[in-house]
Amino acid sequence: MAAIEWETEETIPAVTRKEATMTNTLTAGQSVKMESGNDEFSEVVPRGKLWDVIQNTRVVERDA
């Protein structure tokens, strides 16, 4: 499994943005699972299908 590489941008006043985009092609029988906090998505690719899974995650960090 490869590490996800973040693109990081810092601005003033103290805001940091991190973003990563990944694309994977899944074949029949493979699964995709995503979790964030208490939310979850989990599905298996049906027979005879290919799924291009494009994930984009953006995190905005601010001072409390």
C-alpha distances in whole Angstrom, upper triangle without the diagonal:
4,7,9,12,16,19,22,25,28,31,35,36,32,30,26,24,20,19,15,15,13,14,12,15,15,17,20,19,15,15,14,15,15,17,19,22,24,23,20,20,19,20,19,20,23,25,25,23,20,19,18,16,16,15,17,18,21,22,25,26,30,32,34
4,6,9,13,16,18,22,25,28,32,33,30,27,24,21,18,16,13,13,11,12,12,15,16,19,22,21,18,17,16,16,16,18,20,22,25,24,22,21,20,21,21,22,25,27,27,25,21,20,18,16,16,14,16,16,19,20,23,24,28,30,32
4,6,9,13,15,19,21,25,28,29,26,24,20,18,15,14,11,12,11,13,14,17,18,22,24,24,20,19,17,17,16,17,18,20,23,22,21,21,21,23,23,24,27,29,30,27,24,21,19,17,16,14,15,14,16,17,20,21,24,27,29
4,6,10,12,16,19,22,26,27,24,21,17,15,11,10,7,9,8,11,13,16,18,21,24,24,20,19,16,16,14,15,16,19,22,21,19,19,20,22,22,23,27,29,29,26,23,20,18,15,13,11,11,10,12,13,17,18,22,24,26
4,7,9,13,16,20,23,24,22,19,15,13,10,8,6,9,9,13,15,19,21,24,27,27,23,22,19,19,17,18,18,21,24,23,22,22,23,25,26,26,30,32,32,29,25,22,19,17,15,13,12,11,12,13,16,17,21,23,26
4,6,10,13,16,19,21,18,15,12,9,6,5,5,9,11,14,17,21,23,26,29,29,26,24,21,20,18,18,17,20,23,22,22,22,24,26,27,27,31,33,34,30,27,24,21,18,15,13,11,9,9,10,12,13,17,20,22
4,7,10,13,17,19,17,14,10,8,6,5,6,9,12,16,19,22,25,29,32,32,28,27,23,23,20,21,19,22,25,24,25,25,26,28,30,30,33,36,35,32,28,25,22,20,16,14,12,11,9,10,12,13,17,19,22
4,7,10,14,15,13,11,7,6,5,7,9,13,16,19,22,26,28,32,35,35,31,29,26,25,22,22,20,22,25,25,26,26,28,30,32,33,36,39,39,35,32,29,25,23,20,17,14,12,10,10,10,11,13,16,19
4,7,10,12,11,8,6,5,7,9,12,15,18,22,25,29,31,35,38,38,34,32,29,28,25,24,22,24,27,27,28,29,31,33,35,35,39,41,41,38,34,31,28,25,22,19,16,14,11,11,10,10,12,15,18
4,7,9,7,6,4,6,9,12,15,18,22,25,28,32,34,38,41,41,37,35,31,30,27,26,23,24,28,28,29,31,33,35,38,38,42,44,45,41,38,34,31,28,25,22,19,17,13,12,10,9,10,12,16
4,6,6,5,6,8,12,14,18,21,25,28,31,35,37,41,43,43,40,38,34,33,29,28,25,26,30,30,31,33,35,38,40,41,44,47,47,43,40,37,33,31,27,25,21,19,15,14,11,11,10,12,15
3,5,6,9,11,15,18,21,24,28,31,35,38,40,44,47,47,43,41,37,35,32,30,27,28,31,31,34,35,38,40,43,44,47,50,50,46,43,40,37,34,31,28,24,22,18,16,13,12,10,11,14
4,6,9,12,16,19,22,26,29,32,36,39,41,45,47,47,44,41,37,35,32,30,27,27,30,31,33,35,38,40,43,44,47,50,51,47,44,41,38,35,31,28,25,22,18,16,13,11,8,9,12
4,7,10,13,17,20,24,27,30,33,37,39,42,45,44,41,38,35,33,29,27,24,24,28,28,30,32,35,38,41,42,45,48,49,45,42,39,36,33,29,26,23,20,16,14,10,8,6,6,10
4,7,10,13,17,20,23,27,30,33,35,39,41,41,38,35,31,29,26,24,21,22,25,25,27,29,32,35,37,38,42,45,45,41,38,35,32,29,26,23,19,16,13,10,7,6,5,7,11
4,7,10,14,17,20,24,27,30,32,36,38,38,35,32,29,27,23,22,19,20,24,24,26,27,30,32,35,36,39,42,42,39,36,32,29,26,23,20,17,14,10,8,6,5,7,9,13
4,7,10,13,17,20,23,27,29,33,35,35,32,29,26,24,21,20,17,19,22,22,23,24,27,29,32,32,36,39,39,35,32,29,26,23,19,16,13,10,7,6,5,6,9,12,15
4,7,11,14,17,20,24,26,30,32,32,28,26,23,21,18,18,16,18,21,20,21,22,24,27,29,29,33,36,36,32,29,26,23,20,17,14,11,8,6,5,7,8,12,15,17
4,7,10,14,17,20,23,26,29,29,26,23,20,19,16,17,15,18,21,20,20,20,22,24,26,26,30,33,33,29,26,22,19,17,13,10,7,6,4,6,9,11,15,18,21
4,7,10,13,17,19,23,26,26,22,20,17,17,14,15,15,18,21,19,19,19,20,22,23,23,27,30,30,26,23,19,16,14,11,8,6,5,7,9,12,15,18,22,24
4,7,10,14,16,20,23,23,20,18,15,16,14,16,16,19,22,20,19,18,19,20,21,21,24,27,26,23,19,16,13,10,7,6,4,7,9,12,15,18,21,25,27
4,7,10,13,16,20,20,17,16,13,14,13,15,16,20,22,20,18,17,17,18,19,18,21,24,23,20,16,13,10,8,6,5,7,9,12,15,18,21,25,28,30
4,7,10,13,17,18,15,14,12,14,14,17,18,22,24,21,19,17,17,16,17,15,19,20,20,16,13,10,7,6,4,6,9,12,15,18,22,24,28,31,33
4,6,10,13,14,11,11,10,13,13,17,19,23,24,21,19,16,15,15,14,13,16,17,17,14,10,8,6,5,7,9,12,14,18,21,24,27,31,34,35
4,7,10,12,10,11,10,14,15,19,21,25,26,23,20,17,16,14,13,10,13,14,13,10,7,6,4,6,9,11,15,18,21,24,28,30,34,37,39
4,7,8,6,7,8,12,14,18,21,24,25,22,19,15,13,11,9,7,10,11,11,9,6,5,6,7,11,13,17,19,23,26,29,32,35,39,40
4,6,6,9,11,14,17,21,24,27,27,24,21,18,15,12,9,6,8,8,8,6,5,7,9,11,14,17,20,23,27,29,33,35,39,42,43
4,6,8,11,15,18,21,25,28,27,24,21,17,14,11,7,5,5,5,6,6,6,8,12,13,17,19,23,25,29,31,35,37,41,44,45
4,6,10,13,17,20,23,26,25,23,19,16,13,10,6,5,6,7,9,9,10,11,14,14,18,19,23,25,29,31,35,37,40,43,44
4,7,10,14,17,21,23,23,21,17,14,11,9,6,6,9,10,12,10,9,9,12,11,15,16,20,22,25,28,31,33,37,40,41
4,7,10,13,17,20,19,17,13,10,7,6,4,6,9,12,14,12,11,10,12,10,14,14,18,19,23,25,28,31,34,37,37
4,7,10,14,17,17,14,11,8,6,6,6,8,12,15,16,14,12,9,10,8,11,11,14,15,19,21,25,27,30,33,34
4,7,10,13,13,11,7,6,4,7,9,11,15,18,20,17,16,13,14,11,12,11,14,14,18,19,23,25,28,31,31
4,7,10,11,8,6,5,7,9,12,14,18,21,23,20,18,15,15,11,12,9,11,11,14,16,19,21,24,27,27
4,7,7,6,4,7,9,12,15,18,21,24,26,23,22,19,18,15,15,12,13,12,14,14,18,19,22,25,24
4,6,5,7,9,12,16,19,21,24,28,29,26,25,21,20,17,16,13,13,10,12,12,15,16,19,21,21
4,6,8,12,14,18,21,24,27,30,32,30,28,25,24,20,20,16,16,14,15,13,16,16,18,20,19
4,7,10,13,17,20,23,26,29,32,29,28,25,25,21,21,18,18,16,18,17,19,20,22,24,22
4,7,10,14,17,20,23,26,28,26,25,21,21,18,18,15,16,15,16,16,19,20,23,25,24
4,7,10,14,16,19,23,25,22,21,18,19,15,16,14,16,15,17,18,21,22,25,28,27
4,7,11,13,16,19,21,19,18,15,16,13,14,12,15,15,18,19,22,24,27,30,30
4,7,10,13,16,19,16,16,13,15,12,15,14,17,17,20,22,25,27,30,33,33
4,7,9,13,15,13,13,11,13,11,14,15,18,19,23,24,28,30,33,36,36
4,6,9,12,10,11,10,13,12,15,16,20,21,25,27,31,33,36,39,39
4,7,9,7,7,7,10,11,14,16,20,22,26,28,32,34,38,41,41
4,6,6,8,9,13,14,18,20,23,25,29,32,35,38,41,44,44
4,6,9,11,15,16,20,22,26,28,32,35,38,41,44,47,48
4,7,10,14,16,20,22,26,29,32,35,39,42,45,48,49
4,7,10,13,16,19,22,25,29,32,35,38,41,45,46
4,7,9,13,16,19,22,26,29,32,35,39,42,43
4,6,9,12,16,19,22,25,29,32,35,39,39
4,6,10,13,16,20,23,26,29,33,36,37
4,6,10,13,16,20,23,26,29,33,34
4,7,10,13,17,20,23,26,30,31
4,7,10,13,17,20,23,26,28
4,7,10,13,16,20,23,25
4,7,10,13,17,20,21
4,7,10,13,17,18
4,6,10,13,15
4,7,10,12
4,7,9
4,6
4
